Amino acid sequence: MLGVGVDAIDMASAVARILEGVRARVRGYVCVTGVHGIMEAQRDHELCAILNGSFMTTPDGMPTVWIGRAQGLAISRVYGPDLMLEVCRAGVRNGVRHFFYGGAEGVAALLRDSLVERIPGLTVVGTYTPPFRALNEAEEAALATLLESSRPDIVWIGLSTPKQERFMARYHRQLECALMIGVGAAFDMHSGRTSQAPKWMQRSGLEWFYRLVTEPRRLWKRYLLNNPAFVFRIAQQVLSPSRFPAPR
């Protein structure tokens, strides 16, 4: 979509691919991308390359699903918060070890406590709350030491787009883990800091409206500017596909 490769998958196949990636120790990253990420990639060629260089890029929003189905693809929504729960549940049987990186102060620890209580047998080997800036050399070294000692299979990243994608692209080969998975708002949702839209709004593609109403100051530009622009650009792609070549 608009030069961004999105995997034509469903939740079950996404979870299976992630667990296979863990077994193979692929040292890759997973992007969970909807309209916001795709539109950010139109303005940022580096981000576009990061999305296209992922181990997997899932269809996070219903518009990506509708467009994929219009292309004749078997595709279902793979929503970040749901993906996190499903991978954590499935990973219990395989002894998968999880690490939570991101969120405001204390959120990663709240997330750990919430999910350990919710999913019996879940193994969380550590959490880290980063500063609201790039890591300096001392912080990079401290994080590397922490991951070397805790030996996670999956590092979940909750930094929002595009910050989390840049982090994963930079560090996924440097830090000790099989996969990094960027799930953004899932940290706040599963820790109880924010609420999720009702299921009917999620299915009908109206989750953006729910989030806009609950966080207008932070999200108004994202939705009120990106959504109309996305519709316009998709119309351009339909009329002139050569303008948006598929990623290699």
FENPELIN-V282251 format. One record per residue. RES is the residue in one letter. OMEGA is omega in radians with two decimals (999 if undefined). Layout:
res,omega
RES,OMEGA
RES,OMEGA
This chain:
res,omega
M,3.13
L,3.11
G,3.11
V,3.12
G,3.09
V,-3.08
D,3.10
A,-3.01
I,2.95
D,-3.05
M,-3.09
A,-3.14
S,3.09
A,3.12
V,3.14
A,3.14
R,3.11
I,3.13
L,3.06
E,3.07
G,3.07
V,-3.14
R,-3.11
A,-3.10
R,-2.99
V,-3.10
R,3.12
G,3.13
Y,-3.12
V,3.08
C,3.10
V,-2.84
T,3.04
G,-3.09
V,-3.09
H,-3.12
G,-3.14
I,3.14
M,3.05
E,-3.12
A,3.08
Q,-3.11
R,-3.00
D,-3.08
H,3.09
E,3.10
L,3.10
C,3.12
A,3.11
I,3.12
L,-3.11
N,3.10
G,-3.07
S,2.94
F,3.09
M,3.02
T,-3.01
T,3.07
P,-3.01
D,-3.06
G,-3.14
M,3.08
P,3.10
T,3.11
V,-3.12
W,-3.13
I,3.09
G,3.12
R,3.09
A,3.08
Q,3.11
G,-3.08
L,3.03
A,-3.01
I,3.07
S,-3.11
R,3.02
V,-3.01
Y,-3.04
G,3.14
P,3.11
D,3.10
L,3.13
M,3.13
L,-3.07
E,3.12
V,3.12
C,3.13
R,-3.11
A,-3.10
G,3.12
V,-3.10
R,-3.09
N,3.13
G,-3.12
V,-3.10
R,-3.02
H,3.08
F,-3.10
F,-3.12
Y,3.05
G,3.14
G,3.04
A,-3.09
E,3.08
G,-3.06
V,-3.12
A,3.10
A,3.07
L,3.10
L,3.11
R,-3.10
D,-3.12
S,-3.07
L,3.08
V,3.09
E,-3.07
R,-3.04
I,-3.13
P,3.13
G,3.14
L,3.14
T,3.07
V,-3.00
V,3.10
G,3.06
T,3.12
Y,3.06
T,-3.09
P,3.01
P,3.13
F,3.11
R,3.08
A,3.10
L,3.01
N,-3.04
E,-3.13
A,3.13
E,3.06
E,-3.14
A,3.13
A,3.12
L,3.12
A,3.12
T,-3.14
L,-3.13
L,3.08
E,-3.12
S,-3.08
S,3.06
R,3.08
P,2.97
D,-3.13
I,2.98
V,3.10
W,-3.06
I,3.11
G,-3.07
L,-3.06
S,-3.14
T,0.10
P,-3.07
K,-3.09
Q,3.12
E,3.10
R,3.12
F,-3.10
M,-3.14
A,-3.11
R,-2.92
Y,-2.98
H,3.09
R,-3.10
Q,-3.00
L,-3.02
E,3.02
C,3.07
A,-3.09
L,2.87
M,-3.13
I,-3.12
G,-3.06
V,2.97
G,-3.02
A,3.12
A,3.12
F,-3.13
D,-3.11
M,-3.07
H,3.04
S,3.10
G,-3.12
R,3.09
T,-3.12
S,3.07
Q,3.06
A,3.05
P,-3.08
K,-3.10
W,3.09
M,3.08
Q,-3.10
R,-3.08
S,3.11
G,-3.10
L,3.14
E,3.13
W,-3.12
F,3.10
Y,-3.13
R,3.10
L,3.14
V,-3.09
T,3.13
E,-3.01
P,-3.08
R,-3.07
R,-2.91
L,-3.02
W,3.14
K,-3.12
R,-3.01
Y,-3.05
L,3.07
L,-3.06
N,-3.03
N,3.09
P,3.13
A,3.12
F,3.13
V,-3.14
F,-3.10
R,3.10
I,3.07
A,3.08
Q,-3.13
Q,3.12
V,-3.09
L,-3.09
S,-3.07
P,-3.09
S,3.12
R,-3.07
F,-3.09
P,3.11
A,3.10
P,-3.13
R,999
